Amino acid sequence: MTISDELLLIAVPWAFLCYYVGRLCNRSVEGSVGLPLAFLITMTFMYGGALVYLVPGYSHLNNPYLLSLNFTAEMVAQGFFASLLGIAGIALGCRIATRPSGVKAGDRRLSAVSVEVPSRMIWLVLMGGGSAFVLTSVAGHQASIEAVVAAARNLTIVGICLGLWSAHQRQDWRLKYKWLVVASFIPAGYLLGWGFLSYGFIAGSILLAFIWALRGSTRGHRFSPIRVMLGVVAFYLILSVFVSYMEVRQYLREVLWSDAGLEARIAVVFDAMAKASFFNPFDFRQLDFINMRLNQNFFIGKAITWLQLFPDLFQNGHTIVESVFAWIPRVLWPNKPEMGGSSFVSLYTNMTLSKTTTFGAGPIFELYVNYGYPAVFIGMTVFGSVVRFFDIRCARALRSGDLPKFVRLFLVGIPLINPLNVFFFMVSSCAAAWVLGTALVFLFHRSGKKHGAEKVPPNTAPPGYELRTRRQINLGIR
């Protein structure tokens, strides 16, 4: 069997499992806000680079940098198989956490609500996120507050989702498009501020999955050739943006990582956009870019090979146990690990990696170096259940009109949607998000008391749902 055959045998069930999870979550009684699907989208994009080996004649051995990493296509296939086990685990975890549903496509529980989202709540959340972006630019890298500031930046995603939910409830398409324009400022902010594209892509995946959940909650997910074509076009455009970015990344970062002003930053981005090109699957230079940054599998394959030679290096659960205590604040744990760096990847791949570039390990890599293939499947099953747990509770909060609770839970769920992060930093980020979310719930509580009660427009709730005052919504009263 050739490498191409192996990769195809992995890619087909991978695509089916992603579709299964999206359909399962949105057709369930509990509904969904898209968290499991968002993780699968980002993981597919960041691990799917293995498929470059399907292009006839392509080999990474012609690229000096990739050649220096000393991996083979066989290692990539091994890593891709381990990643597929992780996808299967996520699907099983989502299935375990989801109750069976006999709900018809036109009777979705998530959409069967009519509550007014207070505009002051949306803008308060967005202002908190925008302030965090400014604080990051001013304060720079401060390990003691980095997790909280990162959680605060995610408030922009939460605020936009609230806006999209409000527009969905009103069936106001113009308002939806306006919120999508606002959403475009998130990747633009990451690119202009720090020269990174990956964080903006993760934010975009979360918003895309949220929109998918809203649409599927009312229309179901019947097979549609038009949707398939739109998905293929969207995927192609994303790849085009990525390869165009990689072509000018060094040029961009020379300006964006300097003390240049906003005008110079905008100018260099527009200059880079003028040089953009469409993705060509037969351009081996572009395929090398994809192999470098969107193929986490060769790291996993290298780790598999290395641990076969030195089985004593297995972690045997050490990193998993350590992640349980990641919620402890830095003030009580002065030597708490900091996010970033590549030492963990280097240790299990025997690779010398750049000290100025962060190479994320990801949960598949981490689980394998603990107990091998069984840990990947079992660990990702548990992880999938946890993601789906937050997904369900967020959907229930929206359904009941408990918007403060949704803000807190969704804020906690967002750090889980990063397939290049290890569990320690996922738990640490979730803990910081919980603290921030709890503070916001208290703030919304106070705001509700101050502004008093305002009635939701009458005769807008479907049968079986009680109308609540805006004050009760703010206070989370069911």
C-alpha positions in Angstrom: 0.0 0.0 0.0 1.4 3.4 -1.0 1.5 6.5 1.2 -1.2 8.1 -0.9 -3.5 5.1 -0.2 -2.9 5.2 3.5 -3.6 9.0 3.7 -6.8 8.5 1.7 -8.0 5.7 4.0 -7.5 8.1 6.9 -8.9 11.2 5.3 -12.3 9.7 4.3 -13.4 8.6 7.8 -11.9 11.8 9.2 -14.3 13.8 7.0 -17.2 11.6 7.9 -16.6 11.9 11.6 -16.5 15.7 11.4 -19.8 15.7 9.6 -21.3 13.2 12.1 -20.3 15.4 15.1 -21.8 18.5 13.5 -25.0 16.7 12.7 -25.2 14.9 16.0 -24.8 18.1 18.1 -27.3 20.2 16.1 -30.0 17.6 15.9 -30.0 16.8 19.6 -32.5 17.9 22.1 -29.9 20.0 23.9 -28.8 21.9 20.8 -25.3 23.3 20.2 -23.4 26.5 20.0 -20.7 24.9 17.8 -17.8 24.2 20.2 -17.1 20.6 19.1 -17.4 21.5 15.4 -15.1 24.5 15.9 -12.4 22.3 17.4 -12.8 19.8 14.5 -12.5 22.6 11.9 -9.3 24.0 13.5 -7.8 20.5 13.9 -8.6 19.5 10.4 -7.0 22.7 9.0 -3.9 22.4 11.2 -3.4 18.6 10.8 -4.7 18.2 7.3 -1.4 19.3 5.7 -0.5 15.6 5.5 -2.6 15.4 2.3 0.1 17.3 0.4 1.6 13.9 -0.3 -1.4 13.1 -2.5 -0.1 15.5 -5.1 1.9 13.5 -7.7 5.6 14.2 -7.6 5.6 16.2 -4.3 8.3 15.5 -1.8 9.5 17.6 1.2 13.0 16.4 0.6 13.5 19.2 -2.0 13.0 21.9 0.7 16.2 22.5 2.8 14.3 23.4 5.9 11.9 20.5 5.8 14.9 18.2 5.0 16.7 19.4 8.1 13.8 18.2 10.3 14.7 14.6 9.3 11.2 13.1 9.0 9.7 10.8 6.4 6.3 10.5 4.7 5.8 7.2 6.6 6.1 9.2 9.8 3.5 11.6 8.6 1.1 8.7 7.9 1.7 7.3 11.4 1.0 10.7 12.9 -2.1 11.2 10.7 -3.4 7.8 11.9 -2.9 8.8 15.6 -4.8 12.0 14.8 -7.6 10.0 13.3 -7.9 8.1 16.6 -8.2 11.4 18.3 -11.0 12.5 16.0 -12.8 9.2 16.6 -12.4 9.7 20.3 -14.0 13.2 20.0 -16.9 11.8 18.1 -17.5 9.1 20.7 -17.2 11.6 23.5 -19.7 13.9 21.9 -22.0 10.9 21.4 -21.7 9.9 25.1 -22.5 13.4 26.3 -25.5 13.8 23.9 -28.9 12.4 24.6 -30.7 10.6 21.7 -33.1 12.9 19.9 -36.2 12.3 17.9 -36.6 16.0 17.1 -37.5 16.9 13.6 -35.5 19.3 11.5 -38.1 22.1 11.9 -38.4 21.8 15.7 -35.1 22.7 17.1 -34.9 23.5 20.8 -32.1 26.0 20.4 -34.2 28.3 18.2 -37.5 27.9 20.1 -36.8 30.9 22.3 -37.7 34.6 22.0 -35.8 36.7 24.5 -34.4 40.2 23.8 -30.6 40.5 24.2 -29.9 43.8 25.9 -27.7 45.9 23.6 -25.8 47.3 26.6 -24.7 43.7 27.5 -23.3 43.1 24.0 -21.4 46.4 24.0 -20.1 45.9 27.5 -18.7 42.5 26.5 -17.2 43.9 23.3 -15.6 46.9 25.1 -14.0 44.5 27.6 -12.5 42.5 24.7 -11.3 45.6 22.9 -9.7 46.9 26.1 -7.8 43.6 26.5 -6.3 44.1 23.0 -5.2 47.5 23.9 -3.8 46.3 27.2 -1.8 43.5 25.5 -0.3 46.1 23.1 0.7 48.3 26.0 1.8 45.8 28.7 3.4 43.3 26.3 4.2 39.8 27.7 3.4 39.6 31.4 3.2 36.0 32.5 1.3 36.8 35.7 -1.7 38.4 33.9 -1.4 36.8 30.4 -4.0 34.2 31.0 -6.6 36.7 32.2 -5.8 39.2 29.4 -6.1 36.4 26.8 -9.5 35.4 28.3 -10.6 39.0 28.1 -9.6 39.2 24.4 -11.9 36.3 23.8 -14.8 38.5 25.0 -14.8 40.0 21.5 -15.9 36.5 20.2 -18.5 36.2 22.9 -19.9 39.6 22.2 -20.2 38.9 18.4 -21.9 35.6 19.1 -24.5 37.4 21.3 -25.0 39.9 18.5 -25.5 37.1 16.0 -27.9 35.3 18.3 -29.9 38.5 18.7 -30.0 39.0 14.9 -31.0 35.3 14.5 -33.9 35.7 17.0 -35.2 38.8 15.1 -34.6 37.1 11.7 -32.7 40.3 10.7 -30.3 39.3 7.9 -28.9 42.9 7.6 -28.0 42.8 11.3 -26.3 39.4 10.8 -24.1 40.8 8.0 -23.2 43.8 10.1 -22.0 41.5 12.9 -20.0 39.5 10.4 -18.3 42.7 9.4 -17.5 43.4 13.0 -16.1 39.8 13.3 -13.6 40.5 10.5 -11.9 42.9 12.9 -10.7 40.0 15.1 -8.2 38.4 12.6 -7.3 41.9 11.5 -6.5 42.9 15.0 -4.2 39.9 15.6 -2.5 40.5 12.2 -2.0 44.2 12.7 -1.0 44.0 16.3 1.3 40.9 16.4 1.6 39.5 12.9 -0.1 36.2 13.7 -2.8 34.6 11.6 -3.5 31.4 13.6 -5.4 33.1 16.5 -7.6 35.0 14.1 -8.3 31.7 12.3 -9.3 30.0 15.5 -11.7 32.9 16.3 -13.1 32.7 12.8 -13.7 28.9 13.2 -15.6 29.5 16.5 -17.8 32.1 14.8 -18.3 29.9 11.7 -19.3 26.9 13.9 -21.7 29.1 16.0 -23.4 30.3 12.8 -23.6 26.7 11.6 -25.3 25.8 14.9 -27.8 28.6 14.6 -28.7 27.7 11.0 -28.8 23.9 11.7 -31.0 24.5 14.8 -33.8 25.7 12.5 -33.2 24.0 9.1 -31.4 20.8 9.9 -28.4 19.5 7.9 -29.7 17.8 4.9 -27.2 17.0 2.2 -27.0 19.9 -0.3 -24.6 20.1 -3.2 -24.7 23.9 -2.9 -23.5 23.8 0.7 -20.7 21.3 -0.3 -19.6 23.7 -3.1 -19.7 26.7 -0.7 -17.6 24.7 1.8 -15.0 23.7 -0.8 -14.8 27.4 -2.0 -14.4 28.6 1.5 -11.7 26.0 2.2 -9.9 27.0 -1.0 -10.0 30.7 -0.1 -8.6 30.1 3.4 -5.7 28.1 1.9 -5.1 31.0 -0.5 -5.0 33.5 2.3 -2.6 31.2 4.2 -0.1 30.6 1.4 -0.2 34.3 0.5 0.5 35.2 4.1 3.4 32.7 4.2 4.9 34.3 1.1 5.2 37.7 2.8 5.3 36.7 6.5 8.9 37.7 7.1 8.3 41.1 5.4 5.2 41.7 7.4 6.7 40.8 10.8 9.7 43.1 10.2 7.2 46.0 10.4 4.5 44.5 12.7 7.1 43.4 15.3 8.8 46.8 15.3 7.6 50.0 16.9 5.9 51.1 13.7 2.8 53.2 14.1 -0.7 52.2 13.0 -0.4 53.9 9.6 2.7 52.0 8.7 1.1 48.7 9.9 -1.9 49.2 7.8 0.2 50.2 4.8 2.4 47.0 5.0 -0.8 44.8 5.3 -2.3 46.4 2.2 1.0 46.0 0.4 1.0 42.3 1.3 -2.6 42.0 0.1 -1.7 43.4 -3.2 0.8 40.6 -3.6 -1.7 37.9 -2.7 -2.2 34.9 -5.0 -4.6 32.0 -5.2 -3.6 28.6 -3.9 -2.2 26.3 -6.6 -2.1 22.6 -5.5 0.6 21.9 -8.0 2.9 24.7 -6.8 5.4 22.7 -4.6 6.6 25.9 -2.9 3.1 26.5 -1.6 2.8 22.8 -0.6 6.0 23.2 1.4 4.4 26.1 3.3 1.4 23.9 4.1 3.7 21.1 5.1 5.7 23.4 7.4 2.8 24.9 9.4 -0.4 22.9 8.8 1.0 19.4 9.2 1.3 18.6 12.9 1.4 14.9 12.1 5.2 14.8 11.4 5.9 15.9 14.9 3.6 13.1 16.2 5.2 10.6 13.8 8.6 11.6 15.0 7.5 11.1 18.6 6.1 7.6 17.8 9.4 6.6 16.2 11.5 8.1 19.0 9.5 6.4 21.7 9.7 3.1 20.0 13.4 3.4 20.3 13.4 4.7 23.9 10.2 3.5 25.6 11.5 4.6 29.0 10.8 8.2 27.9 7.0 7.7 28.1 5.5 10.3 30.6 3.1 7.7 32.1 0.5 10.3 32.9 2.8 12.9 34.4 1.7 15.8 32.2 -2.0 14.8 32.7 -1.7 14.9 36.5 0.2 18.2 36.3 -2.6 19.8 34.2 -5.1 19.0 37.0 -3.3 21.7 39.1 -2.9 24.2 36.3 -5.7 26.3 37.8 -3.5 27.3 40.7 -2.6 31.0 40.3 1.0 32.1 39.6 1.2 34.0 42.9 0.9 30.7 44.7 3.1 28.8 42.1 6.0 31.1 41.2 7.6 28.6 38.9 4.4 27.8 37.0 5.2 26.9 33.4 4.7 29.7 30.8 2.9 29.3 27.5 5.2 29.1 24.5 8.5 27.5 23.6 9.2 24.2 21.9 11.2 22.2 24.5 8.4 19.7 25.0 8.2 18.9 21.3 12.0 18.8 21.0 12.3 16.3 23.9 10.1 13.7 22.2 11.2 14.2 18.6 15.0 14.6 19.0 14.7 17.7 16.9 16.5 21.0 17.4 13.8 23.7 16.9 14.0 27.5 16.8 14.0 29.1 20.2 12.2 32.2 18.7 9.3 30.2 17.2 6.6 28.3 19.2 5.9 24.8 18.0 2.7 23.6 19.7 2.5 20.1 20.8 -1.3 19.6 20.9 -3.4 17.0 22.8 -2.7 14.2 20.3 1.1 14.5 20.8 0.7 14.9 24.6 -1.5 11.9 25.0 0.7 9.7 22.9 3.8 10.5 24.8 2.0 9.5 28.0 0.6 6.1 27.1 0.6 5.6 23.4 -2.3 5.0 21.0 -4.8 3.9 23.8 -4.3 7.2 25.6 -5.0 9.1 22.4 -8.4 7.4 21.9 -9.4 7.4 25.5 -8.1 10.8 26.3 -9.8 12.5 23.3 -13.0 10.7 24.2 -12.9 12.3 27.6 -11.9 15.6 26.0 -14.7 15.4 23.5 -17.2 14.8 26.4 -15.9 17.9 28.2 -16.2 20.1 25.1 -19.7 18.8 24.4 -20.6 19.4 28.1 -19.8 23.1 27.8 -21.5 23.2 24.4 -24.7 21.8 25.8 -24.7 24.1 28.8 -24.1 27.1 26.6 -27.0 26.2 24.4 -29.3 25.7 27.4 -28.3 29.1 28.7 -29.3 30.7 25.4 -32.5 28.7 25.3 -33.5 29.8 28.8 -32.5 33.4 28.3 -29.7 33.1 31.0 -27.3 35.3 29.0 -24.8 36.0 31.8 -24.4 32.2 32.3 -23.9 31.8 28.5 -21.1 34.5 28.6 -19.3 32.8 31.4 -19.6 29.2 30.0 -18.8 30.2 26.4 -15.8 32.2 27.7 -14.6 29.0 29.5 -15.1 26.8 26.4 -13.2 29.0 24.0 -9.7 28.0 25.3 -10.5 24.4 24.5 -10.7 25.2 20.8 -6.9 25.1 20.1 -5.6 21.8 18.8 -2.0 22.9 19.2 -2.2 23.6 23.0 -1.4 21.0 25.7 -3.9 20.3 28.5 -2.0 22.3 31.1 -2.5 25.6 29.3 -6.0 24.7 28.4 -6.9 24.2 32.1 -5.0 27.3 33.1 -6.8 29.4 30.4 -10.2 28.0 31.4 -9.6 28.8 35.0 -8.7 32.4 34.2 -11.8 32.6 31.9 -14.0 31.3 34.7 -12.7 34.0 37.1 -13.3 36.7 34.5 -16.7 35.3 33.6 -17.8 35.2 37.2 -16.8 38.9 37.6 -18.9 39.7 34.5 -21.9 37.8 35.9 -21.6 40.0 39.1 -21.4 43.1 36.9 -24.4 42.1 34.9 -26.2 41.4 38.1 -25.5 44.9 39.4 -26.4 46.4 36.0 -29.8 44.6 36.1 -30.6 46.1 39.5 -29.6 49.6 38.5 -31.6 49.8 35.3 -34.7 48.1 36.6 -37.2 46.0 34.6 -38.0 46.5 31.0 -40.6 44.3 29.3 -39.7 42.1 26.4 -42.1 42.8 23.5 -45.3 40.7 24.0 -46.5 37.8 22.0 -43.0 36.9 20.7 -42.4 33.7 22.7 -43.5 30.3 21.4 -45.9 28.1 23.3 -44.4 26.7 26.5 -42.0 29.6 27.1 -42.7 32.3 29.7 -41.9 35.9 28.9 -39.3 37.4 31.2 -38.4 41.0 31.9 -35.1 42.3 30.7 -34.0 42.6 34.3 -34.7 39.0 34.9 -32.7 38.1 31.8 -29.8 40.1 33.1 -30.0 38.4 36.5 -30.2 35.0 35.0 -33.7 34.3 36.4 -35.3 31.3 34.7 
